[in-house]
């Protein structure tokens, strides 16, 4: 699926496939430099982080293991509910491990704040966060995010794993969803 297939649904393309891949490679280089000689447990937050995590771990030169967690604070709307549910927990014991959480986007920070507290309670050696996108204007809680790809305006974006009602995840770019789609 490309931009021609959904042009009526988008206000504009925010980042192209090439721009995203360049940012992923830049993030991977920073992570490799910070984790020299250490194994990383990369934890993807489903479903949105699938694309980011797949491309990120392929760009890394460090040894990694991967696991997935699904948490939800979204219904079918565009705003965080603030209520977090674990839909799929990790299969890996975190005790003593260096954990890197991979997110597609951080907006309010409510879900990620809860997730951080949950993972820290499991005894990891370290927990850091890598996100492709962050919306600083949407933040409701302050979260220390070590690896941020791009900061974006407080608009509703889709593509490259990001969805609206489970649609648009398979776009290979990131675009701003036209308001007539979600209003």
N, C-alpha and C positions, 0 to 999 in steps of 0.2 A: 504494500500500500504506500502510495506517495502523496505529495501535496495536491496533485490534480484530483485524486480520488476524494479528498475531503475539503477542497477549497471553499465550498460554501459554508463549512462548519468553522473555519478559522478566521480570526481577525488578521493574523500575520504569522510568518515563520520567525521564531525567535533565534534558534540555533540550527544550523545545518548539520548533516551527518558528519561532514569533515571537521567542523568546529567542535563538535562533541568528541570525536575521536582524538583530536589534538589535546583537548582538556583532559581526557582520560589518561593519555600517555604522560602528560605533565604530572597528574596526581600520582600515577604509578611510580614515576621517578622519585618523587618526594618520599613516598612510602618506602620504596626500596632503600633509600639513603637512611631513613630513620630506623629501619629494622634489620640492619646488617648483622648477620650471624644469628638471627632469631627467627623461629618459625612463627607464623601468624595464623590464627584461627579467624578466617574472614566470615562474618555473619551477615548474610543478606536479609533484608527485611522485605518479605513478600507482600504484595506481588510486584510492586513498582520497581524494586531494585534489581530485578532479574537482568535486565539489559546492562545496567551500569556494572553490576558485579561480574557478569560474564566477560565483558570487555576489559574490566579492570584486572581481574586475576590473570587473564591472558597477557596483559601488558607488564605484569610484575615479573621480576627476575628472582624474587625471594621464594622460598618454599612456603606453601600455604596449604591449609586444610580448609574445607568449606562446610558450612552448615547454614540452615535457613530457619527463620522464625517468622511467623505471621502474627501480627497484632493489628487490631483495628480500632480506630476511633472515628471512622467515617461511615455514614450511611450511604445513600445514593446522592447526597447533596454535595455542596462545595465547601462546607465549613466543618472544622473539627468539632466533635461532640464533647471532647474532653474525657469521655468514658472509654477506658482501654480494656480490651479483651484479648487474651491469648487464643489464637485460632490454631496455631501450630507451634509447639515448643521445640527447643533445640534437642538434638540427639546426643550432643557432645557435652561432657563434663568440662566446665570452665576453670576448675581449680588449677591455679598456677599458670594459666595460659595467657598469652598476649592476644587480646581480642580486638579486631577491627570491625566495627559496625559499618555496613555499607547501606546508604540510603539513596533514593532517587531525589528526594526533595525534603527540605525542612521548612515548614511554614510557621505554625503556631508554636511548635516545640513541645506541646503537651504530651503527645504520644512518646516522643523520643526521651523526654525527661523521665517518664514512667519506666521506659525500657532500660535506661541507664541505671536507675536505682535497682531494678530487678536483676540485671546482669552483675552489677557490683556486689550484690548480696551472695553471689555464687562463688566468690573467692578467686577471681582471675588475677594474674600478675598485673595486667594493665587493660584498660578499655579506652579506645580512641574511636573517633567517628570520621567517616569519609562520606561526603554527599556531593552529588553532581550539582545540585541547585539549592540555593537558600533564599528565602524571602525575608529580609531583615525587617521590613515594615509590618509583617504579619506576626512577628514574634510576641508571644504572651509570656514566655519564660526564657531566661537567659541560659543558653547551653554552650559549653566550650566545644566547638567543632574544629578539630585540628586541620582537616583537609576539606576545603570548600572549592568546588570547581568554578561556579559562577553565581553571583548574586543577581537576583532578578526582581523586577517590580512585583507588587502584590496583585498579580493577574492570575487567572485560571489557565494553567498550561497543560498540554497533553502531548503524548508521543514519547518514544524511547522509554517505554515502561509506564509512563504516567497516563492515567485514564480519567474518563468521566463515564460513570455507569458501565464500567468494564470495557468500554470502547476506546479506540485510538492508541492502545498500548503498542501496537505493532508498527507504528510510524517510525521511520529511521531518523527523524528530526524532532525538534521540540517546537510547538507552535502555541500561540495564544488562542484559546477557544473563544469563538464568537459568543457574546452574551445571549443571543437568541436561542442558543442550544441549551443553556442551563437555567434560564430565567423562567 
